[in-house]
Amino acid sequence: MSPIFLSMKNATRLSGREADEFDEVADRQRGVDLSVVKSPQEPEAQADGPGREDDAPAIDPSDARRRYKAIGVGLAATDAMCLSLALVAAWFVRNGFTLMDLDYVLVVLLAPLLWVAVFHGFGLYAPQHLHPAQEFRRTLGATSFGMLLVMVGSFWSESSFSRLWVAITWMFAMFLELLGRHAWRRYQGRLKADGRLAFRTLIVGTNEEAGRLALALKAPTSGFEPIGFIAASGPSISPDGLSVLGRIETLGHSIREHGAGCVFVASTAIDADGVLSVAQAARQEGVEVRVSANLPEILTSRLTVQQVGSAMALTVKPVQLSGTQNLLKRAFDLGIASMGVIGTLPLWILIALGIRLTSRGPVFFRQQRITKGGRPFNVFKFRTMVEDAGSYHLEQAPDPTAPFFKPQNDPRLTKIGSILRKASLDELPQLLNVVRGEMSLVGPRPLPAEQVAANLEMLRPRHEVPAGVTGWWQINGRSDLNPEQALRLDLFYIENWSLTLDLYILLKTVGVLLARRGAY
């Protein structure tokens, strides 16, 4: 589960000490075992462990800030280049290799400046604040809005730009922007993994939530390096083996002594006055404070901060498939699935021939699965197992009624079935289920009826939306995940559904299929 944080910006900024924006924390958190340690005032409490006094900072916080700023500049330059390339490519596609008119040349030279301003307005130069799906959605929005401004500008200047040229530019720009953003995110991931974008971090609190934060921040791609805890009140306990480095009253000293570049606060560990004390101490040191909202996996695009009198509240926007949204999702599914069936029909014929020539039995496999509202339906697949697979004895087989049960190295697979499974080509007939309205392109994978019946209460939330050919679970580990992880990912999708999230999952699915991760 990914924690959500509220960033507290410093009212007074100290020269050279301003905290930059940070990346999201790890994808999931695990359970924590608490172990009592001695008070931080006692010398023995810091004698061993990663937070001791002679433990020099692994990285100067200012280095990571400079790198983040350099990445922001690089992103802006990449965005400008993407638009310029898209404008020029669209001209040649429409007009062939002819000299560009002066009006078009001016657009190529001036539009990138407006483009960068639009992307800045959409908050796209702080991708470390964004979940990848949110960055994807904002990139779609910024690209479309930017092209709209180009069209408005051409109308205002009374220039007659080709509508086809604008449409082609939009398609090229969208492709180049998504490609460029993906490359930059991978680059940032490598920098975080080797510690060059990691901020030394103090965690205020010594309770179980503080331990979960420490585990989340320890992920190689989190962009943070937890170095120890700051005790708030009560007994000093170290939830994750890190040392307790001080108390709230001496937070400023701890920040300086250990070279911290960020402070995280476990919201359940201290009261409002304690948070204010932390914010004041961090402000004096020029360090940003993040307060855990202690919420489950919810995209921050669903959250708004609201002042209610003297109190502050987080509003969580509900996610509901309205009539219009259902209609759009169905139209999207029907259009893509129909084109998919027609486009892959030759492949269907080849697969069918391969199955019939190499094993006995039918080409297609049908099994009762469960979709939205607990409604049963027959899912279609290309047959990948021997004809009498149901009576085949599996040694050391787990309970087939266990949710998400799928044995690895299944001896019942035929030779061609094994190939189809690894390439996920056995799932192609499910496009027919989508056309028939029994499934969606994106959603929780439909589970066999016996698995659902045996785990009805646990799996009931998955059936609030239509079952899907692919989903959030599939692009984040597939069959390599345990049932708890898979269910948590399905619930994340349900809590954060949107058409842009569906599109993001479809595009990510292509990469997962090519990599063949978790396919068996």
C-alpha positions as CSV (number, residue, x, y, z in Angstrom):
1,M,0.0,0.0,0.0
2,S,1.4,3.4,-1.0
3,P,1.3,6.0,1.7
4,I,0.0,9.5,1.0
5,F,1.8,12.6,2.4
6,L,0.9,16.2,2.8
7,S,3.9,18.4,2.0
8,M,4.3,21.4,4.2
9,K,6.1,24.2,2.4
10,N,8.3,26.5,4.4
11,A,7.0,30.0,4.9
12,T,10.5,31.4,5.3
13,R,13.0,30.0,2.9
14,L,16.7,29.9,3.8
15,S,19.1,30.6,1.0
16,G,20.6,27.5,-0.4
17,R,18.5,25.2,1.9
18,E,15.1,25.2,0.1
19,A,13.8,21.6,-0.1
20,D,12.9,20.5,-3.6
21,E,10.0,18.2,-4.6
22,F,10.4,14.5,-4.0
23,D,9.3,11.3,-5.7
24,E,6.5,9.0,-4.6
25,V,7.3,6.4,-2.0
26,A,7.4,2.6,-2.6
27,D,4.5,0.8,-4.3
28,R,3.6,-1.2,-1.2
29,Q,4.1,-1.4,2.6
30,R,4.4,-4.6,4.7
31,G,3.7,-5.5,8.3
32,V,6.1,-4.4,11.0
33,D,7.3,-6.1,14.2
34,L,8.0,-3.6,17.0
35,S,11.1,-4.1,19.2
36,V,11.8,-1.9,22.3
37,V,15.1,-0.1,22.4
38,K,16.6,2.2,25.0
39,S,15.9,5.9,25.2
40,P,17.9,8.1,22.7
41,Q,19.3,10.0,25.7
42,E,21.3,6.9,26.7
43,P,24.6,6.5,24.8
44,E,23.9,2.8,24.2
45,A,20.8,3.5,22.1
46,Q,23.0,4.9,19.3
47,A,26.1,2.8,19.7
48,D,25.3,0.4,16.8
49,G,23.1,0.9,13.8
50,P,22.8,3.1,10.8
51,G,22.0,6.3,12.7
52,R,25.2,6.6,14.8
53,E,27.0,9.9,15.0
54,D,30.0,8.9,13.0
55,D,27.9,7.7,10.2
56,A,28.7,10.3,7.5
57,P,25.9,11.3,5.1
58,A,25.9,9.1,2.0
59,I,24.8,12.0,-0.2
60,D,24.8,15.8,0.2
61,P,21.1,16.8,0.0
62,S,22.0,19.8,-2.2
63,D,23.3,17.4,-4.8
64,A,20.0,15.6,-5.1
65,R,18.2,19.0,-5.3
66,R,20.5,20.1,-8.1
67,R,19.9,16.9,-10.0
68,Y,16.1,17.3,-9.6
69,K,16.4,20.9,-11.0
70,A,18.5,19.6,-13.9
71,I,16.0,16.9,-14.6
72,G,13.3,19.6,-14.7
73,V,15.3,21.6,-17.2
74,G,15.9,18.5,-19.2
75,L,12.1,17.7,-19.3
76,A,11.3,21.2,-20.5
77,A,13.9,20.9,-23.3
78,T,12.6,17.5,-24.2
79,D,9.0,18.8,-24.4
80,A,10.0,21.7,-26.6
81,M,11.9,19.3,-28.9
82,C,9.0,16.9,-29.1
83,L,6.6,19.6,-30.3
84,S,9.1,20.9,-32.8
85,L,9.7,17.5,-34.2
86,A,6.0,16.8,-34.3
87,L,5.3,20.1,-36.2
88,V,8.0,19.4,-38.8
89,A,7.1,15.7,-39.2
90,A,3.4,16.6,-39.7
91,W,4.3,19.1,-42.4
92,F,6.3,16.5,-44.4
93,V,3.6,13.9,-44.0
94,R,1.0,16.3,-45.4
95,N,3.0,18.2,-47.9
96,G,5.9,15.9,-48.8
97,F,9.4,17.1,-48.8
98,T,8.7,20.7,-49.7
99,L,9.9,24.0,-48.1
100,M,7.8,25.0,-45.1
101,D,5.8,28.2,-45.4
102,L,6.9,31.2,-43.3
103,D,3.8,31.0,-41.1
104,Y,4.5,27.4,-40.2
105,V,8.2,28.2,-39.6
106,L,7.1,30.8,-37.0
107,V,4.9,28.3,-35.3
108,V,7.8,25.8,-35.1
109,L,10.0,28.5,-33.5
110,L,7.4,30.1,-31.1
111,A,5.0,27.3,-30.2
112,P,7.5,25.4,-28.0
113,L,7.7,28.3,-25.6
114,L,3.9,28.2,-25.1
115,W,4.1,24.4,-25.0
116,V,6.5,24.5,-22.0
117,A,4.3,27.0,-20.2
118,V,1.3,24.7,-20.6
119,F,3.2,21.7,-19.3
120,H,4.4,23.7,-16.4
121,G,0.8,24.8,-15.7
122,F,-0.2,21.1,-15.6
123,G,2.5,20.4,-13.0
124,L,4.5,18.2,-15.3
125,Y,7.9,19.5,-14.2
126,A,7.6,17.8,-10.8
127,P,7.1,14.2,-11.9
128,Q,8.5,13.0,-8.6
129,H,5.2,14.2,-7.0
130,L,3.1,12.2,-9.5
131,H,2.2,8.5,-9.8
132,P,3.0,7.3,-13.3
133,A,-0.7,7.0,-14.1
134,Q,-1.2,10.6,-13.1
135,E,1.7,11.8,-15.2
136,F,0.3,9.9,-18.1
137,R,-3.1,11.6,-17.6
138,R,-1.6,15.1,-17.3
139,T,0.5,14.5,-20.3
140,L,-2.6,13.7,-22.4
141,G,-4.3,16.7,-21.1
142,A,-1.4,19.1,-21.6
143,T,-0.7,17.9,-25.1
144,S,-4.4,18.3,-26.1
145,F,-4.7,21.7,-24.4
146,G,-1.4,22.9,-26.0
147,M,-2.7,21.9,-29.5
148,L,-6.0,23.7,-28.8
149,L,-4.0,26.9,-27.9
150,V,-2.1,26.5,-31.2
151,M,-5.4,26.4,-33.1
152,V,-6.8,29.4,-31.2
153,G,-3.6,31.3,-31.9
154,S,-3.8,30.6,-35.6
155,F,-7.4,31.8,-35.6
156,W,-6.5,35.0,-33.7
157,S,-3.6,35.7,-36.1
158,E,-5.9,35.0,-39.1
159,S,-3.4,32.4,-40.4
160,S,-5.0,29.5,-42.3
161,F,-3.3,26.4,-40.9
162,S,-4.3,23.1,-42.2
163,R,-6.6,21.2,-39.8
164,L,-5.0,17.9,-41.0
165,W,-1.6,19.3,-40.1
166,V,-2.8,20.1,-36.6
167,A,-4.4,16.7,-36.2
168,I,-1.2,14.9,-37.4
169,T,0.9,17.2,-35.1
170,W,-1.2,16.2,-32.1
171,M,-0.7,12.5,-32.8
172,F,3.0,12.8,-33.3
173,A,3.4,15.1,-30.3
174,M,1.4,12.7,-28.1
175,F,3.6,9.7,-29.1
176,L,6.8,11.6,-28.7
177,E,5.8,13.1,-25.3
178,L,4.8,9.8,-23.9
179,L,8.0,8.2,-25.1
180,G,10.2,11.0,-23.8
181,R,8.4,11.0,-20.4
182,H,8.9,7.2,-20.1
183,A,12.6,7.6,-20.8
184,W,13.0,10.3,-18.2
185,R,11.2,8.3,-15.6
186,R,13.4,5.3,-16.2
187,Y,16.4,7.5,-15.9
188,Q,15.2,8.9,-12.6
189,G,14.6,5.3,-11.4
190,R,18.2,4.4,-12.1
191,L,19.4,7.5,-10.2
192,K,17.3,6.7,-7.2
193,A,18.4,3.0,-7.2
194,D,22.0,4.0,-7.0
195,G,21.4,6.7,-4.4
196,R,22.1,9.8,-6.4
197,L,18.5,11.0,-6.0
198,A,18.0,9.8,-2.4
199,F,17.4,12.3,0.4
200,R,18.5,11.4,3.9
201,T,15.3,11.3,5.8
202,L,14.3,11.5,9.5
203,I,10.9,10.0,10.5
204,V,9.1,11.6,13.4
205,G,7.3,9.0,15.4
206,T,8.2,5.6,16.8
207,N,4.9,3.8,16.5
208,E,3.8,1.1,14.0
209,E,2.9,3.7,11.3
210,A,6.4,5.1,11.5
211,G,7.8,1.6,11.0
212,R,5.6,1.2,7.8
213,L,6.9,4.5,6.6
214,A,10.5,3.4,7.1
215,L,9.8,0.2,5.1
216,A,8.2,2.2,2.3
217,L,11.0,4.7,2.1
218,K,13.7,1.9,2.0
219,A,12.5,0.9,-1.5
220,P,15.4,1.5,-4.0
221,T,13.1,3.7,-6.2
222,S,11.5,5.8,-3.4
223,G,14.1,8.6,-3.6
224,F,14.6,8.6,0.1
225,E,17.1,7.1,2.6
226,P,15.6,6.7,6.1
227,I,18.4,7.2,8.6
228,G,16.5,7.1,11.9
229,F,13.5,8.0,14.1
230,I,12.7,11.1,16.1
231,A,10.8,10.2,19.3
232,A,7.6,12.1,20.0
233,S,6.3,10.9,23.4
234,G,6.0,7.8,25.4
235,P,8.5,5.0,25.3
236,S,11.2,5.2,22.7
237,I,10.7,2.2,20.4
238,S,12.5,1.6,17.1
239,P,10.0,-0.1,14.7
240,D,12.4,-1.1,12.0
241,G,15.8,-1.6,13.4
242,L,16.9,2.0,12.8
243,S,18.1,4.1,15.7
244,V,16.1,6.7,17.6
245,L,18.3,9.7,16.9
246,G,16.6,12.3,19.1
247,R,13.4,13.9,20.2
248,I,11.1,16.6,18.7
249,E,12.6,19.2,21.1
250,T,16.0,18.8,19.5
251,L,14.9,18.1,15.9
252,G,16.9,21.0,14.5
253,H,20.1,19.6,16.0
254,S,19.3,16.1,14.6
255,I,18.7,17.5,11.1
256,R,22.1,19.3,11.1
257,E,24.0,16.5,12.8
258,H,22.8,13.7,10.4
259,G,22.6,15.8,7.2
260,A,18.9,15.2,6.8
261,G,17.2,16.6,3.6
262,C,13.6,15.7,4.5
263,V,11.4,15.0,7.5
264,F,8.5,12.6,7.4
265,V,5.9,12.7,10.2
266,A,3.8,9.7,11.2
267,S,0.4,11.4,11.7
268,T,-0.7,9.0,14.4
269,A,2.4,9.5,16.4
270,I,2.0,13.2,17.4
271,D,-0.8,15.7,17.9
272,A,-1.4,19.0,16.0
273,D,0.9,21.0,18.3
274,G,3.7,18.4,17.7
275,V,3.3,18.8,13.9
276,L,3.5,22.6,14.3
277,S,6.7,22.2,16.3
278,V,8.2,19.9,13.7
279,A,7.3,22.4,10.9
280,Q,8.9,25.3,12.8
281,A,12.1,23.4,13.4
282,A,12.3,22.2,9.8
283,R,11.6,25.7,8.5
284,Q,14.6,27.0,10.4
285,E,16.7,24.4,8.8
286,G,15.3,24.8,5.3
287,V,13.9,21.3,5.2
288,E,10.6,20.2,3.8
289,V,8.1,18.3,6.0
290,R,5.8,15.6,4.8
291,V,2.9,14.4,7.0
292,S,1.5,10.9,6.4
293,A,-2.3,11.1,5.6
294,N,-2.6,7.5,6.8
295,L,-4.8,6.6,3.9
296,P,-4.9,3.5,1.7
297,E,-3.8,3.5,-1.9
298,I,-5.6,6.4,-3.4
299,L,-4.3,8.5,-6.3
300,T,-3.7,12.1,-5.1
301,S,-5.8,13.4,-8.0
302,R,-8.8,12.2,-6.0
303,L,-7.8,14.3,-2.9
304,T,-8.3,18.0,-2.2
305,V,-7.3,19.8,0.9
306,Q,-10.1,21.9,2.5
307,Q,-9.9,24.4,5.3
308,V,-12.9,23.8,7.7
309,G,-12.8,26.6,10.2
310,S,-9.5,26.1,12.1
311,A,-9.3,22.5,11.0
312,M,-8.0,21.0,7.8
313,A,-9.7,18.1,6.0
314,L,-8.9,15.9,3.1
315,T,-11.8,15.4,0.7
316,V,-11.7,12.0,-1.2
317,K,-13.7,12.3,-4.4
318,P,-15.9,9.3,-5.0
319,V,-15.2,7.1,-8.1
320,Q,-18.5,6.0,-9.6
321,L,-19.3,4.8,-13.1
322,S,-22.1,7.2,-14.1
323,G,-24.3,6.5,-17.1
324,T,-22.1,8.7,-19.4
325,Q,-18.9,7.1,-18.1
326,N,-20.4,3.6,-18.6
327,L,-21.3,4.5,-22.1
328,L,-17.9,5.9,-22.9
329,K,-16.1,2.9,-21.4
330,R,-18.4,0.5,-23.4
331,A,-17.9,2.4,-26.6
332,F,-14.1,2.4,-26.0
333,D,-14.2,-1.4,-25.3
334,L,-16.4,-2.2,-28.3
335,G,-14.3,-0.2,-30.7
336,I,-10.9,-1.5,-29.6
337,A,-12.0,-5.1,-29.2
338,S,-13.7,-5.2,-32.6
339,M,-10.6,-3.8,-34.3
340,G,-8.5,-6.3,-32.3
341,V,-10.6,-9.3,-33.4
342,I,-10.5,-8.2,-37.1
343,G,-6.8,-7.3,-37.0
344,T,-5.6,-10.5,-35.3
345,L,-7.9,-12.9,-37.3
346,P,-5.0,-14.4,-39.3
347,L,-3.2,-15.1,-36.1
348,W,-6.3,-16.9,-34.7
349,I,-6.3,-19.2,-37.7
350,L,-2.7,-20.1,-37.3
351,I,-3.1,-20.7,-33.6
352,A,-6.2,-22.9,-34.2
353,L,-4.3,-25.0,-36.8
354,G,-1.4,-25.4,-34.4
355,I,-3.7,-26.6,-31.6
356,R,-5.6,-29.1,-33.8
357,L,-2.4,-30.5,-35.4
358,T,-0.5,-31.0,-32.1
359,S,-3.1,-32.2,-29.6
360,R,-6.5,-33.9,-29.3
361,G,-9.5,-31.8,-28.3
362,P,-11.2,-28.6,-29.1
363,V,-9.5,-25.3,-30.2
364,F,-11.3,-23.2,-27.6
365,F,-11.5,-23.7,-23.8
366,R,-14.5,-22.4,-22.0
367,Q,-14.8,-21.9,-18.2
368,Q,-17.4,-20.3,-16.0
369,R,-16.0,-17.0,-14.5
370,I,-17.5,-14.2,-12.4
371,T,-17.9,-10.6,-13.6
372,K,-19.6,-7.4,-12.3
373,G,-22.4,-8.0,-9.8
374,G,-21.4,-11.6,-9.3
375,R,-22.8,-12.5,-12.7
376,P,-21.4,-15.8,-14.1
377,F,-20.4,-16.1,-17.8
378,N,-18.3,-18.4,-20.0
379,V,-14.8,-17.0,-20.7
380,F,-13.2,-18.0,-24.0
381,K,-9.5,-19.0,-24.3
382,F,-7.4,-21.0,-26.8
383,R,-7.0,-24.4,-25.2
384,T,-3.5,-24.8,-23.8
385,M,-3.8,-28.1,-21.8
386,V,-4.3,-31.7,-22.6
387,E,-7.8,-32.8,-23.3
388,D,-8.4,-34.6,-19.9
389,A,-6.7,-31.9,-17.9
390,G,-9.4,-32.0,-15.2
391,S,-8.6,-35.6,-14.2
392,Y,-4.8,-35.1,-14.4
393,H,-3.1,-35.6,-11.0
394,L,-0.9,-32.7,-9.9
395,E,1.7,-33.6,-7.2
396,Q,2.0,-30.9,-4.4
397,A,-0.7,-28.9,-6.0
398,P,-2.2,-26.1,-3.9
399,D,-5.9,-25.8,-3.2
400,P,-7.5,-24.9,-6.6
401,T,-10.2,-23.0,-4.7
402,A,-7.5,-20.6,-3.4
403,P,-8.0,-17.1,-5.0
404,F,-5.7,-16.3,-8.0
405,F,-4.6,-20.0,-8.0
406,K,-2.4,-20.7,-11.1
407,P,0.3,-23.4,-10.8
408,Q,3.7,-22.7,-12.3
409,N,5.3,-25.3,-14.7
410,D,1.9,-27.0,-15.0
411,P,2.6,-30.5,-16.5
412,R,-0.9,-30.5,-18.2
413,L,0.3,-27.8,-20.7
414,T,0.8,-28.9,-24.3
415,K,3.9,-27.8,-26.2
416,I,2.0,-25.2,-28.2
417,G,0.0,-24.3,-25.0
418,S,3.2,-23.4,-23.2
419,I,4.1,-21.1,-26.0
420,L,0.7,-19.5,-26.1
421,R,0.8,-19.0,-22.3
422,K,4.2,-17.3,-22.3
423,A,3.1,-14.9,-25.0
424,S,-0.4,-14.5,-23.5
425,L,-1.9,-15.4,-26.9
426,D,-4.3,-17.8,-25.3
427,E,-6.2,-14.8,-24.0
428,L,-7.0,-13.4,-27.5
429,P,-10.5,-15.0,-27.6
430,Q,-11.5,-12.9,-24.6
431,L,-11.9,-10.0,-27.1
432,L,-15.1,-11.9,-28.0
433,N,-16.2,-11.6,-24.4
434,V,-15.6,-7.9,-24.6
435,V,-17.6,-7.5,-27.8
436,R,-20.5,-9.5,-26.2
437,G,-20.4,-7.1,-23.2
438,E,-19.4,-9.8,-20.7
439,M,-16.0,-8.3,-20.0
440,S,-14.2,-5.0,-20.4
441,L,-10.7,-4.5,-21.9
442,V,-9.5,-3.3,-18.5
443,G,-10.6,-4.4,-15.1
444,P,-10.0,-7.1,-12.4
445,R,-9.3,-10.5,-14.1
446,P,-12.3,-12.8,-13.9
447,L,-11.8,-15.6,-11.5
448,P,-13.2,-19.1,-11.7
449,A,-16.6,-19.6,-10.1
450,E,-15.3,-22.1,-7.5
451,Q,-12.6,-19.7,-6.4
452,V,-15.1,-16.9,-5.9
453,A,-17.6,-19.1,-4.1
454,A,-14.9,-20.3,-1.6
455,N,-13.7,-16.7,-0.9
456,L,-16.9,-14.7,-1.5
457,E,-16.5,-12.0,1.2
458,M,-12.8,-11.3,0.4
459,L,-13.4,-11.1,-3.4
460,R,-16.8,-9.3,-3.3
461,P,-15.3,-5.8,-3.9
462,R,-13.7,-7.0,-7.1
463,H,-17.1,-7.4,-8.7
464,E,-18.1,-3.8,-8.4
465,V,-16.8,-3.2,-11.9
466,P,-16.7,-5.5,-15.0
467,A,-14.0,-8.1,-15.3
468,G,-11.2,-7.2,-17.7
469,V,-8.8,-8.8,-20.2
470,T,-6.0,-6.9,-18.5
471,G,-5.7,-4.8,-15.3
472,W,-3.6,-3.1,-12.7
473,W,-2.6,-6.4,-11.3
474,Q,-1.4,-7.6,-14.7
475,I,1.0,-4.7,-15.3
476,N,2.4,-4.9,-11.7
477,G,3.5,-8.5,-11.4
478,R,0.8,-10.8,-12.9
479,S,1.1,-14.4,-11.6
480,D,4.3,-13.6,-9.6
481,L,2.2,-11.9,-7.0
482,N,0.6,-13.6,-4.0
483,P,-3.2,-13.4,-3.5
484,E,-3.1,-10.5,-1.0
485,Q,-0.9,-8.4,-3.4
486,A,-3.1,-9.2,-6.3
487,L,-6.3,-8.3,-4.5
488,R,-4.8,-5.0,-3.2
489,L,-3.9,-4.0,-6.7
490,D,-7.4,-4.8,-8.0
491,L,-8.9,-2.7,-5.2
492,F,-6.5,0.2,-6.2
493,Y,-7.9,0.1,-9.7
494,I,-11.5,0.1,-8.5
495,E,-10.7,3.1,-6.1
496,N,-9.0,5.1,-8.9
497,W,-10.8,4.2,-12.1
498,S,-10.8,6.6,-15.0
499,L,-10.7,6.3,-18.8
500,T,-7.2,7.6,-18.8
501,L,-6.1,5.0,-16.3
502,D,-7.6,2.4,-18.6
503,L,-5.6,3.7,-21.5
504,Y,-2.5,3.8,-19.4
505,I,-3.0,0.2,-18.4
506,L,-3.5,-0.9,-22.0
507,L,-0.3,0.8,-23.1
508,K,1.7,-0.7,-20.2
509,T,0.2,-4.1,-21.0
510,V,2.0,-4.0,-24.3
511,G,5.4,-3.7,-22.6
512,V,4.5,-6.4,-20.1
513,L,3.5,-8.8,-22.9
514,L,6.8,-8.2,-24.8
515,A,8.8,-8.8,-21.6
516,R,6.8,-11.9,-20.7
517,R,7.0,-11.1,-17.0
518,G,4.9,-13.3,-14.8
519,A,3.4,-15.3,-17.7
520,Y,2.9,-19.0,-17.2
